[in-house]
Amino acid sequence: MKNRFILPVCLWVSLAAGPAVAQSLCKSPDTQRWSCYLKKNGRTLTLCEGESGLKLRLGTAKKLDWELPETQGAGTVSLYAQNLPSAQTRGIAFTRGDQTYIVAHFVGGRPAVERQYLWVQENGRPYSNQICAVGASPDGRLPDLYERLAATGMSIRHDP
């Protein structure tokens, strides 16, 4: 009888803190290659790989907001690279019309930081940037996936 309030309090604390790890939005038989929780909008961003190639999905466990490419052959998927004197960004870019969605891994700065994020460009200009939640421990290693895809000859888009 003493411990009757422990479970409700623990459950409330764990729900208030948000997800510890991003949930996968991949559909069977696709394989999740990377995923992270975007704290700003409370959504999960997941990279899935299947017979039709890579797909980028955004949403929650209950509702998928969007998927790129929307249909096989619609839009392009390429690698993204940017090298600066004290920083490096590697990622995967999905282009649909005038918009490009880049799932990116950034390392650099002084002091050095490491971040993973979704960067959206419209007509080649920055439009939106959402950082993966700190402490959310993104699933998968985006740099490892980038290197594996680069070894297959996938095209790389370089920004100066």
BADODO-194292 format. One line per 3 residues: their letters; for each residue x, y, z of C-alpha. Coordinates in nm, 2 decimals, always signed. Example, Ala and Ser with C-alpha at 12.3 -4.5 7.8 and 13.67 -1.06 7.14 Angstrom:
BEGIN
as) +1.23,-0.45,+0.78; +1.37,-0.11,+0.71
//
This chain:
BEGIN
mkn) +0.00,+0.00,+0.00; +0.30,+0.23,+0.06; +0.41,+0.23,-0.31
rfi) +0.07,+0.29,-0.48; +0.19,+0.63,-0.62; +0.52,+0.53,-0.76
lpv) +0.40,+0.38,-1.09; +0.18,+0.68,-1.19; +0.46,+0.93,-1.10
clw) +0.72,+0.73,-1.29; +0.49,+0.69,-1.59; +0.42,+1.07,-1.59
vsl) +0.79,+1.15,-1.57; +0.88,+0.92,-1.86; +0.60,+1.06,-2.08
aag) +0.68,+1.42,-2.00; +1.05,+1.36,-2.10; +0.95,+1.26,-2.45
pav) +1.08,+0.95,-2.64; +1.43,+0.83,-2.54; +1.49,+0.69,-2.89
aqs) +1.33,+0.78,-3.22; +1.07,+0.53,-3.33; +1.10,+0.37,-3.68
lck) +0.86,+0.48,-3.95; +0.98,+0.21,-4.19; +0.73,-0.03,-4.33
spd) +0.80,-0.40,-4.37; +1.01,-0.53,-4.56; +1.21,-0.20,-4.56
tqr) +1.51,-0.17,-4.32; +1.57,+0.13,-4.10; +1.91,+0.29,-4.17
wsc) +1.88,+0.60,-3.95; +1.62,+0.78,-3.74; +1.60,+1.07,-3.50
ylk) +1.34,+1.26,-3.30; +1.29,+1.63,-3.40; +1.20,+1.80,-3.07
kng) +1.09,+2.12,-3.23; +0.79,+1.96,-3.40; +0.75,+1.63,-3.20
rtl) +0.80,+1.42,-3.51; +1.03,+1.13,-3.60; +1.25,+1.15,-3.91
tlc) +1.35,+0.80,-4.05; +1.56,+0.69,-4.35; +1.44,+0.35,-4.48
ege) +1.60,+0.13,-4.74; +1.42,-0.13,-4.95; +1.41,-0.28,-5.30
sgl) +1.30,+0.06,-5.44; +1.60,+0.24,-5.28; +1.60,+0.50,-5.00
klr) +1.30,+0.67,-4.86; +1.27,+0.96,-4.61; +0.97,+0.95,-4.38
lgt) +0.85,+1.21,-4.13; +0.57,+1.17,-3.88; +0.47,+0.99,-3.56
akk) +0.39,+0.63,-3.48; +0.02,+0.71,-3.54; +0.04,+0.93,-3.85
ldw) +0.29,+0.96,-4.14; +0.31,+1.32,-4.25; +0.51,+1.27,-4.57
elp) +0.74,+1.03,-4.75; +1.01,+1.11,-5.01; +1.02,+1.01,-5.29
etq) +0.64,+0.99,-5.29; +0.64,+0.73,-5.57; +0.92,+0.53,-5.72
gag) +1.11,+0.74,-5.97; +0.96,+1.08,-5.85; +1.23,+1.32,-5.74
tvs) +1.60,+1.25,-5.70; +1.81,+1.11,-5.42; +2.18,+1.20,-5.39
lya) +2.45,+1.24,-5.14; +2.53,+1.59,-5.00; +2.88,+1.71,-4.90
qnl) +3.01,+2.04,-4.77; +3.37,+2.10,-4.65; +3.48,+2.41,-4.47
psa) +3.82,+2.48,-4.31; +3.70,+2.38,-3.96; +3.38,+2.19,-4.03
qtr) +3.23,+1.91,-4.24; +2.88,+1.81,-4.33; +2.77,+1.49,-4.49
gia) +2.42,+1.38,-4.57; +2.16,+1.25,-4.80; +1.95,+1.48,-5.01
ftr) +1.59,+1.42,-5.14; +1.48,+1.66,-5.41; +1.11,+1.72,-5.50
gdq) +1.04,+2.01,-5.73; +1.20,+2.33,-5.59; +1.26,+2.18,-5.25
tyi) +1.55,+1.97,-5.13; +1.54,+1.79,-4.79; +1.88,+1.71,-4.66
vah) +1.93,+1.47,-4.37; +2.27,+1.59,-4.25; +2.55,+1.51,-4.00
fvg) +2.77,+1.81,-3.91; +3.10,+1.81,-3.72; +3.30,+2.12,-3.66
grp) +3.33,+2.46,-3.51; +3.52,+2.59,-3.21; +3.46,+2.43,-2.97
ave) +3.38,+2.13,-3.18; +3.02,+2.02,-3.19; +2.84,+1.73,-3.36
rqy) +2.48,+1.76,-3.48; +2.24,+1.58,-3.69; +1.95,+1.76,-3.85
lwv) +1.69,+1.80,-4.13; +1.78,+2.10,-4.35; +1.52,+2.21,-4.61
qen) +1.62,+2.43,-4.91; +1.37,+2.60,-5.15; +1.51,+2.71,-5.48
grp) +1.86,+2.65,-5.35; +1.82,+2.88,-5.05; +1.78,+2.78,-4.68
ysn) +1.42,+2.74,-4.58; +1.41,+2.54,-4.26; +1.65,+2.37,-4.02
qic) +1.54,+2.12,-3.75; +1.80,+1.97,-3.52; +1.77,+1.62,-3.38
avg) +1.69,+1.63,-3.01; +1.99,+1.63,-2.79; +2.00,+1.31,-2.59
asp) +1.76,+1.14,-2.83; +2.05,+0.91,-2.95; +1.97,+0.89,-3.32
dgr) +1.95,+0.53,-3.44; +2.21,+0.44,-3.70; +2.53,+0.62,-3.81
lpd) +2.46,+0.87,-4.09; +2.83,+0.90,-4.18; +2.86,+0.52,-4.21
lye) +2.55,+0.51,-4.44; +2.70,+0.80,-4.65; +3.03,+0.62,-4.70
rla) +2.85,+0.29,-4.80; +2.63,+0.47,-5.05; +2.93,+0.67,-5.19
atg) +3.12,+0.34,-5.25; +2.83,+0.23,-5.47; +2.88,+0.54,-5.70
msi) +2.58,+0.74,-5.59; +2.61,+1.10,-5.71; +2.74,+1.36,-5.46
rhd) +2.62,+1.72,-5.46; +2.89,+1.94,-5.33; +2.83,+2.28,-5.17
p) +3.12,+2.52,-5.15
//
